[in-house]
Amino acid sequence: MRIRRVTTTRAGGRSAGPFARFNLSLGVGDDPAAVTANRARIVREIGLSGLVFLKQVHGRDVAVLREAPRARSGTGGVAPDVPDVDAVVTDVPLLGIAVLAADCVPVLLGDPRAGVVGAAHAGRVGAAEGVLDAVIGEMTALGAAVERLEVLLGPAVCGRCYEVPAAMRDEVEAALPGSASVTRTGTAGLDLRAGLARRLAGLGVTKVGTDPRCTIEDPDLFSHRREGRCGRQAAITWLDPRAAGDPRGAPARAAR
């Protein structure tokens, strides 16, 4: 079983105004019809059997999906958002699981041998409260092994741009060692991807990749800190049982 991953950008899609153009969040004030069309395009172009998003709340709760949720009519295979969780785990082939972000760290995890994938939204609060540990715990309950996990830390605000009060930096550093940083202007900052990578190493995860793009620095990505009112990109993962020669199973990095 192969593990696939996609990180979207703001290119393409039907959204307009501050959400232009490939916004995937229904919770930021965008036209729901545009968001539905954008989400359905992912299902169609990747060839998924379904796609699940979360109504994220900056916590550590995890949804476990052992079967594909029923998609609503007219959504192109997209299921209703799972409420009040910041991570999701599944062993259902071709079911895409997605987390939304516009500065927070999207984390995609998978064990190809066990056939289990997970996705987590690791903002400052959730990262410090242990959402990473929670999602890994649910994955191992489904048969994944920590030493086999493959993890991607997606695009997020970098430590040079993420300025916070010194007391907040120290609080997060105490909960997630390795997160403290210094910004370009010499002020207190946070590098959540560095803290998460250190935590993964401490848990025994050895296969960790990091997308180096900073959401504030890259205009092709949404950034709440840079723009205020804006859309959200997504990080999506799924289990792909299809043969290597099937074009629908080709690796993808960004949906446009």
Wavefront OBJ file of the C-alpha trace (Angstrom):
o trace
v 0.000 0.000 0.000
v 1.514 3.298 -1.062
v 1.068 6.558 0.825
v 0.248 9.675 -1.185
v 0.436 13.299 -0.099
v -0.685 16.610 -1.584
v -0.114 20.149 -0.352
v -2.251 22.712 -2.156
v -1.472 26.342 -2.938
v -3.738 29.300 -3.615
v -3.372 28.885 -7.398
v -6.360 27.748 -9.469
v -9.865 27.319 -8.121
v -13.008 29.456 -8.109
v -12.736 31.578 -4.973
v -12.489 35.360 -5.296
v -11.479 38.416 -3.278
v -9.273 37.730 -0.252
v -9.896 33.996 -0.751
v -8.572 33.900 -4.325
v -8.388 31.387 -5.638
v -8.066 27.863 -4.286
v -9.466 28.342 -0.802
v -10.555 25.063 0.787
v -12.093 26.288 4.046
v -15.819 26.701 4.625
v -15.173 28.655 7.817
v -13.568 31.884 6.600
v -16.502 33.617 4.892
v -15.918 32.451 1.317
v -18.761 31.523 -1.040
v -19.661 27.919 -0.064
v -20.314 27.027 -3.711
v -16.768 28.068 -4.652
v -15.253 26.079 -1.785
v -17.322 23.009 -2.686
v -16.139 23.250 -6.303
v -12.524 23.589 -5.180
v -12.793 20.555 -2.906
v -14.550 18.474 -5.559
v -11.742 19.254 -8.000
v -9.260 17.542 -5.680
v -11.382 14.394 -5.529
v -11.818 14.364 -9.287
v -8.232 15.053 -10.319
v -6.585 12.709 -7.811
v -9.166 9.979 -8.244
v -10.146 9.603 -4.584
v -13.197 7.683 -3.418
v -13.909 10.487 -0.941
v -12.378 13.405 0.936
v -12.754 14.473 4.563
v -11.928 17.851 6.117
v -12.035 18.871 9.780
v -13.641 21.725 11.705
v -10.446 22.488 13.591
v -10.446 24.024 17.074
v -6.731 24.228 17.994
v -6.888 21.189 20.244
v -5.554 17.628 20.352
v -8.631 15.468 19.753
v -8.431 12.873 16.963
v -11.155 11.369 14.760
v -10.672 7.738 13.707
v -12.388 6.737 10.460
v -12.714 2.993 9.802
v -15.097 3.517 6.880
v -15.665 6.313 4.391
v -18.254 8.865 5.574
v -21.212 9.382 3.285
v -20.726 12.359 0.977
v -23.517 14.871 0.602
v -25.269 15.171 -2.742
v -23.665 17.697 -5.073
v -20.297 17.831 -3.276
v -18.337 15.667 -5.690
v -17.403 13.065 -3.098
v -16.577 15.408 -0.216
v -18.004 14.325 3.140
v -19.316 16.776 5.765
v -16.547 18.271 7.895
v -15.705 16.352 11.067
v -16.371 18.793 13.925
v -14.150 19.816 16.836
v -11.040 17.775 16.105
v -7.568 18.714 14.914
v -6.413 15.341 13.637
v -7.773 12.348 11.779
v -6.615 8.768 11.221
v -7.873 6.189 8.727
v -7.073 2.808 7.202
v -9.608 3.183 4.357
v -7.923 3.074 0.910
v -8.454 6.065 -1.399
v -10.134 8.131 1.322
v -8.348 11.459 1.433
v -7.971 13.064 4.867
v -7.178 16.760 4.975
v -6.131 19.464 7.397
v -6.378 23.189 6.678
v -3.733 25.775 7.469
v -2.657 29.336 6.797
v 0.417 29.544 9.105
v -0.045 26.551 11.445
v 1.838 23.337 10.693
v 0.002 20.622 8.732
v 1.423 17.206 9.619
v 0.922 14.154 7.399
v 1.842 10.706 8.735
v 1.714 7.182 7.363
v 2.781 3.593 7.829
v 2.698 1.930 4.388
v 3.110 -1.587 5.765
v 0.204 -1.301 8.210
v -1.900 0.713 5.755
v -2.647 3.557 8.164
v -2.431 7.310 7.548
v -2.978 10.329 9.751
v -3.202 14.091 9.375
v -2.878 16.703 12.107
v -3.303 20.468 12.385
v -0.506 21.612 14.696
v -0.985 25.238 15.636
v 0.757 26.793 18.617
v -1.798 25.539 21.137
v -2.334 22.077 19.670
v 1.375 21.481 19.140
v 2.120 22.402 22.749
v -0.776 20.292 24.061
v 0.413 17.173 22.245
v -1.729 16.733 19.133
v 1.223 14.950 17.537
v 1.391 12.380 20.328
v -2.387 11.931 20.169
v -2.513 11.181 16.451
v 0.429 8.780 16.654
v -1.287 7.011 19.541
v -4.404 6.443 17.448
v -2.341 5.247 14.496
v -0.491 2.670 16.575
v -3.842 1.458 17.923
v -4.705 0.582 14.303
v -1.467 -1.350 13.838
v 1.034 1.301 12.779
v 4.547 1.126 14.198
v 6.393 4.267 15.241
v 9.640 3.059 13.660
v 7.882 2.677 10.277
v 6.153 6.051 10.258
v 6.848 8.470 7.423
v 6.045 12.086 8.319
v 5.813 15.332 6.362
v 5.751 18.710 8.109
v 4.066 20.999 5.607
v 4.340 24.693 4.769
v 3.987 26.964 7.811
v 5.188 30.250 9.257
v 8.923 29.953 9.860
v 10.825 30.755 13.027
v 12.295 33.905 11.498
v 8.796 35.327 10.913
v 6.735 33.991 13.831
v 7.101 36.713 16.450
v 5.477 36.137 19.851
v 5.855 37.600 23.354
v 8.840 36.195 25.216
v 6.605 34.646 27.884
v 4.608 32.792 25.222
v 7.797 31.549 23.580
v 9.042 30.216 26.890
v 5.703 28.528 27.635
v 5.652 26.717 24.294
v 9.340 25.817 24.566
v 8.691 24.203 27.936
v 5.922 22.037 26.447
v 7.556 21.439 23.049
v 11.349 21.732 23.383
v 13.113 23.003 20.279
v 10.374 25.463 19.342
v 12.018 28.672 20.607
v 13.524 30.873 17.924
v 14.763 34.383 17.240
v 13.089 36.425 14.503
v 14.870 38.481 11.863
v 14.472 41.550 14.024
v 15.972 39.839 17.061
v 12.720 39.353 18.961
v 11.270 36.227 20.554
v 9.828 33.764 18.072
v 8.580 30.229 17.555
v 9.585 27.578 15.054
v 6.903 24.953 15.534
v 8.253 22.700 12.812
v 11.591 22.510 14.622
v 9.836 21.620 17.873
v 7.657 19.014 16.182
v 10.656 17.468 14.413
v 12.472 17.198 17.743
v 9.427 15.588 19.340
v 9.148 13.072 16.496
v 12.799 12.141 16.936
v 12.194 11.672 20.640
v 9.324 9.316 19.892
v 11.521 7.219 17.625
v 10.320 8.484 14.224
v 13.278 8.578 11.834
v 11.658 9.375 8.477
v 10.691 13.042 8.722
v 10.570 15.464 5.808
v 9.959 19.199 6.042
v 8.523 21.434 3.350
v 10.699 24.546 3.885
v 8.221 27.088 2.537
v 7.167 29.871 4.881
v 3.540 30.918 4.533
v 4.356 34.555 5.327
v 7.189 34.734 2.801
v 5.560 32.799 -0.051
v 2.786 34.720 -1.883
v 1.528 31.474 -3.425
v 0.344 30.378 0.025
v -2.372 31.771 2.282
v -1.114 33.419 5.474
v -3.415 34.693 8.192
v -0.567 36.610 9.819
v 0.310 38.343 6.552
v -3.177 38.954 5.190
v -5.674 38.755 8.033
v -8.825 37.682 6.187
v -7.790 34.971 3.753
v -8.369 31.409 2.617
v -6.749 28.168 3.714
v -4.594 25.662 1.860
v -4.763 21.991 2.671
v -2.412 19.104 3.305
v -3.985 15.822 2.221
v -2.892 12.211 2.503
v -4.390 8.883 1.465
v -3.650 5.203 0.991
v -3.282 4.201 -2.645
v -3.647 0.496 -3.559
v -3.450 1.138 -7.298
v -0.738 -0.268 -9.530
v 2.334 1.856 -10.140
v 1.450 2.235 -13.824
v -1.989 3.728 -13.109
v -1.732 7.462 -13.968
v -4.279 8.282 -11.276
v -1.746 7.019 -8.739
v 1.004 9.420 -9.797
v 2.646 11.301 -6.924
v 1.338 14.813 -6.414
v 2.740 17.741 -4.443
v 0.389 20.604 -5.138
v -3.144 20.729 -6.480
v -3.868 23.728 -8.707
l 1 2 3 4 5 6 7 8 9 10 11 12 13 14 15 16 17 18 19 20 21 22 23 24 25 26 27 28 29 30 31 32 33 34 35 36 37 38 39 40 41 42 43 44 45 46 47 48 49 50 51 52 53 54 55 56 57 58 59 60 61 62 63 64 65 66 67 68 69 70 71 72 73 74 75 76 77 78 79 80 81 82 83 84 85 86 87 88 89 90 91 92 93 94 95 96 97 98 99 100 101 102 103 104 105 106 107 108 109 110 111 112 113 114 115 116 117 118 119 120 121 122 123 124 125 126 127 128 129 130 131 132 133 134 135 136 137 138 139 140 141 142 143 144 145 146 147 148 149 150 151 152 153 154 155 156 157 158 159 160 161 162 163 164 165 166 167 168 169 170 171 172 173 174 175 176 177 178 179 180 181 182 183 184 185 186 187 188 189 190 191 192 193 194 195 196 197 198 199 200 201 202 203 204 205 206 207 208 209 210 211 212 213 214 215 216 217 218 219 220 221 222 223 224 225 226 227 228 229 230 231 232 233 234 235 236 237 238 239 240 241 242 243 244 245 246 247 248 249 250 251 252 253 254 255 256
